[in-house]
Amino acid sequence: MVGDQSITARVRAILSDRADVAERRMMGGMCFMVAGHMCCGASGDRLMVRVGREAYPSVLREPHVRPLDLGGRRPAGYVLVEREGFGSEALLRWWVDRALAVVAALPSR
C-alpha cells in the first residue's frame, strides 16, 4: 500500500525548510529520512512516527495510536497514528516535531 499522497504532501511542507531530508519508499509508504535517520512518513492513510524506545510504551496509550506492524514484527520506537490523531495542521506538526526531537538525539550518520 502506498502512503496517502495528501499526508506525504503535508509532511513534506513541514520539513521543506530543512536541507537534511530525503524521501524513500519503504514500509508500504513514503518515509522521510532526516540526517540519515528514519523520522516519519505516510503508511496507507496513517502517519508513521518515530517516538523512540523509551517513550514507546507510553505513546501507545495515547488516543489514535497503535504499533507499527511490519509483517508481524513491531519495531519498538515506531508508531502509527490514525488520521483522527493528526487531522489538523497543529496536530500533524506536533507529531513531526516529536519525531524530529527523537532523531536529533541520535548519533550522526
Beta strands, then each sheet from edge to edge (+ up, - down):
strand 1: 21-26
strand 2: 29-34
strand 3: 37-43
strand 4: 46-50
strand 5: 65-67
strand 6: 78-81
sheet 1: 1+ 2- 3+ 4- 6+ 5-
end
